């Protein structure tokens, strides 16, 4: 997770055709961006992963004094990957739960390589790694 004073993306290459086509990028300021990778082993315990992810996101957002979160699928962090449909379902559930708790939460386009622009302050709580 990286707290970004500015985070922007522009869709470039669509890698998963079963997800909606997106052409426009977005820019966020003052957001916690979570680079998330769901592994194959997570498929059997999605509810537990969802709950732990939610707690970690809320905790990190609090540490960075923000209520704005961006969920970004970053399927490059481990040797195995969960099924894309299950990963998207996990993202959707976490997004709804965060919104219901009063956070602003969005997702980057799922199934895309994106051009990204990250500007993060040089403070320790701006960069947090959690393995669930």
N, C-alpha and C positions, 0 to 999 in steps of 0.2 A: 504494500500500500504506500502510495506517495501522496502527501499533501501538496497540491499544486496551487501556486498563486495564479497560474494560467495553464490550462490544458486545452489543446485543440486537436481535432482530427479531421481528416478528409478521406473518405473511402477511395481505395485504389483498385484492388483486385478482389473480385468475388470468388471465394473458394468453396462455398457450400450453396448450391443452387436451390436447396429446399427452403432457404430462409429469404425473407423479403429483399427486394432490390432497393438499395439506398444510394443516392447520388450526392446528397448534400452533407457537408461537414458541420461541425458545431464548435463553439468555444465556451469554456467554463472558467470562472474565476473563483478562487477560494474554495476549491473542492478537494475532497479526498478521492483519489482515483485508485481503485482496487484492481490490480492485474491478477486475474484469477484463472487457475488451471485446475480443472476437475480430472482426477485420475480414474482409471478403470476400476480400481478397488473401492472408489467412492460410490459406485452404482448400487451396491448392496446396503448402503447406509445413508441414503440421500437426506432423510429427515434429520439425522444427527449432524450431518455436514451442514445442512441449512441452518440449524440452530446455532452451531458453533460459528459459522460464518457471520451470521447476524450479530452475535455478541462481539466478535472481533471488530466488525465494521463500526458498530456503535462506540466501542471503546476507543478505537483509533480516531474516529470523528471527534469525540469528546476531547481527546488529547490535543487535537489541532483546532479546537473551538470552531467547528463547522458543522452544519447540518445538511450540507450538500455532498452527495456521493455519486460517483460514476463507476459503474461496473464494466470492466473491460475483459473480454475473453482473451487470455494470453496462453494459448495452448502450446507453449514452448518451454515449459518449466520442468518437465519430467519425461521419463521414457514412455509412459503409457498415457492414453487419453480416454476419458469417459465418452460414451456415445453422445454425439452432438445434440440430439433431441433431449436427452436427459440433462445435459449441461445447461441448455437453454431453459428448460423447465426449472432448474435450480435457480438460475438468474432471475427468472420471472417471479418466483415465489419470494425470494429475498427482496427484490425491488418492491413488491406489494407490501410486504411486512414493514419495510423501512418507511414507506409512504404512510402507512397506517399509524406509525409511531411518530409522525410529524417531521420526517426527513424529506428532503428533495432528493430523489434518486432516479437516475436514468442509466441506460445501457448504451455502449457504443454498438454500432451495427455488428450483429453476430454473423460469423462466416465470411469476414472480410479481412484482407490486409489493409491497414490504414497508414497513411502518413500521419504521424503524431508529432506534436510540439508540446514539450513539457518544460515548464519553468517552476522549479521548486526551491523554497528557501533553504539555506544551509543550516538548519537546526536539526537536532537528533530526532525529535518526534515526527519530523516530516517524512521519514522513511522507516517503515515498520514491516518486518517479515513475520508471517505466522503460517505454520503448517498445521492443517487440521487432520 
